[in-house]
Amino acid sequence: MTSVPDTAPQDAVLRYSNTAVALHWITVLLVLAQATLGFIFKFSEDGPARNEVFLWHKTVGVVILLAALLRLAYRLKNPPPPFPPELPAWERIAAVWNHRLFYTLLIAMPIVGFVAVSGFADGPTTPLLGGIQVPVIPGISRETADLAGEVHEYSAFLLVGLILVHVAAALKHQFADRWRGSARMPPFSSFGEPV
């Protein structure tokens, strides 16, 4: 990955580009929808309604994977704005690793989920919304599929935990610290003064 300077050389806080902001909030909406679908599926009884939820869950999973790959490619070519100099080093490290784990999970979870789906597929394809048929991975055993399903489920709880930490940090910076670096990601705003 491209290294990014830790601090801005000027007093102004640089913000994410409009493209990065749009990709961020689209990903947020997709992940919230996916988490909702996942929990509905988990606690639903077998039947047509549950199968429909699973169809949506698989489809949104594919969209999340594509969005995450697009977002990662964009980020590698367009590094994020530097942190203002007053942000403590430990918070910079936490922010960087939180984002790295986000990217890892947003890419790995759909793949692991697809491995699970492949092991339980009745044929060479699995359906998505709109009648799209996606070829499954051949040769996945039921045992491997079960393991992949468990990894997928535990990863979902890890992702929810990371989201809660991320949201708590953003709200703390905006409302408790009144940190000017909050303006890096709209719609948060800068209070204009370093903490």
C-alpha positions, 0 to 999 in steps of 0.5 A: 500500500502507498504510505501516507504522511501522518500529518498535514503540512498546513493548518487546513484539514483536507477532506476525502474526495467526493468519490471516496465519500460516496463509496464510504456511505454506499458501503455503509448502507450496503453493510447495514442492509446485509447485517439486517438480512443476515440476522433475519435469515439466521432467526427465520424458520425454513420456508419460502420467505427465508429462501427469499431473504437468503437470495437477497443476502447472497446478492447484496454480498456480491455487491459488497464484494464488488464495492469493496474491491472498487473502494480498495482500488480507488484508495490505493490510487488516491490515499486518504487525507492526512491526519491533522497533527494534533491526533495522538499516535495511538488513535492514528494507529487504531484508525489505520488498523480499523480500516484495514480490518474493514477492507479485509472483512468486506472482501473475505466475508463474501468469499467465505460465504460463497464457499459455504453456498458452494458446498450446499448448492444443488447444482453447478450454479446458485441464483441471485436476484434477477434470475442471475446464475453464478457458478459455484466452486466445485468440489467443496465438501459439506464439512468445508461448507459448514466451517466456512459458514461458521467463519462467515457468521463469526466474522459478521460479529467481528465486523459489527464490533468494528463498526461500533468502535468506528462509529463511537470514535467518529461521534466522540471526535465530532461531539465530545472532542469537537475535533477539527479532523472530523471534517475529513468525512462529510457530513461531519464538520470541523469546529475549526480549532485544534483540540 
